[in-house]
């Protein structure tokens, strides 16, 4: 029996909510539909707006799909009065039990702001999407004060507790480029 799009969306949102419960967002829950004033798919995470995509459309998403979904997310962030927006996309070969390994996509300017680097202006083309694992995005959110108090759920990148600013790696350019 073919699954309806609404059922596919519900299953994906439920998988993300279950992951968020274990990752420092114990009050996360699926948001009921709000019509024209959509404020994202998940609530109970103050300051953060989530748009979740699952099923075949997510697993085979094109760049155009991601661009369209990011535009949808930008509207939802405004409607939710959130400061951060994340698009979560189910990965091919990664089931709901491993939602932490699904893709999380955010605009580059938002990532720079979360990583406490110099803020990038939105108007200078810095709204391009940046993709990472949902577990990594949640760790970044937790490190910057989002979610509940308590231990950070995922491993800290580079295996230590340095600040995010200290984790910036400078790669030297080859002599012919410099």
N, C-alpha and C positions, 0 to 999 in steps of 0.2 A: 504494500500500500504506500502510495506517495505521500510524503509529509508536506503539510501546508507551510508556507513561508512563516506564518505566525508561530507555528510549533517549533520550527527551526530556530527562530529568534529567541523564543522562550528558553529552549534548551541551552543555547549559547550564553544567554544572560545568566541563567541559573549556574552554569559552570563557572563563570567569572565571579559571581557573588560567592560561591563556595570557596573559590581560591582566595578572594579578598578576606573572608572570615578568618582564614588561617594565616593571613599575611599582614595583620595589623589594622584591618578595617572591620571590626566585629559588628558594626551596625549597618553594613551594606545590605541593600535589598533591591529587588527589581522594582522599578518605578512603574506605576500604572500609566497607561497611555494618556497623553495630554492634548492630543490633536495638534492644532496649528501652533501651539506654544510649547512644543516639545522641549524638554529640559534634560534630555539624555535618557539612557536606559537603566541607570543604577542611581539610587539615592542613599542617604545615610553616610556619605563621605564628604563632609563639609569642605567647600572650596574646590572640589574635583567633579568634573562632568565626564561621564563615560558613555561612549557610543560603541556598541558591541555588534559585530557582524559574524555570522556563522553560516554553516552549510556550504554547498558547492560554490555559491557566489563568492564567499570569503576565501575558500581554499584555492580558487583560481582567479583571484582579483587581479585586474590589470592596473597599470599606473593611473588610467583614467578613472577607474572605480575608486581608488584611494583618494584621488583629488576630489572627486564628487563627495565622498564620505567625509573628507576633512572640511569641506565647505559646510556640510550639514552639521558637523561637530561645532564649527565656529558659531553658527546660529544658536545651537543648543547651549553653548557656554554662556552666551549673552542671556538667553532665556532663564538659565539656572542661576545667573549672577555668580558664576564660578570664576576662579582665578586660573584654573588649570583644566585642560581638556585632553582626554586620551581616546583615541580610536583603538579598539581591541579587535583583532582580526584572527579568526581561527586559522591555524596552519594546516596544510595538507599533511596527513599522516600523524597528526597530534590530536588525540581525542580529548573529550571534556574533562577526564580525570587529570589531565596534565595541562590545564588552562594556563598555568604559570609560564608555560613554554609557547603560548600563542604570541603573536606579534602585538606590540603596543606601538602606536604611531603618534607623534606629536610634532608641532611645528618647531623648527630650529630655534627661533627666538625664545620659545618657552623652555626648551632644553637648556639653553645658555643661561636663562634667568634662574632655573632650578639649580643648576650647577654652580651658582653664585659667581659666574664670570661676568664680564661687562655685558649689560643688556644689549641685545641686538635690536635695531629699529625694525619694526614690522614692515615699514614702507620701503625698505631697501632690498627687498627680495629675500628676506630671511624667514619667510613663511613656508619654505619647502619642508616636506615631511621627513622626519628622522624615525627610523624603525629600530626597535630593540625588543627583547623579550619582555613580556608582561612582568615577570619576576624582577627584572632589572629596573623597570619603570617604577614599580611599587617600592623597591628599595630606595630609589632616588626620592620618591615622594616622602617616604618615612624619614629619610635623612634630612629633609628640609622642613619637617614638622607636621606633615599631614598624617592622618591616621591616629590610632590610639597610643597612649603611653605604653611602654613595654619594649621588649627586645625587638630589634629589627629582624624580620623573618628570613630574609635570604642572605646568602654569603656576601660580605662586603667585597667589592672588586679589589683586586690586588692583594687580598688576604689580610688587610690590616685595618686600623681604625683612623687612618689619615682623613683629613677633611677632603671634601670633593674638590676644593680649589687646589689642594696639594697633589691630586691625581692627574692633573693635566700633563700630558706627555708631549714634549717637544721633539719632533723628528727633524734632524738636520737635513737640509736639501743637498743633493749631489752638487759637486763643484761646478758642473756645467750649467746648472740651473740658477745657482746663487748669484 
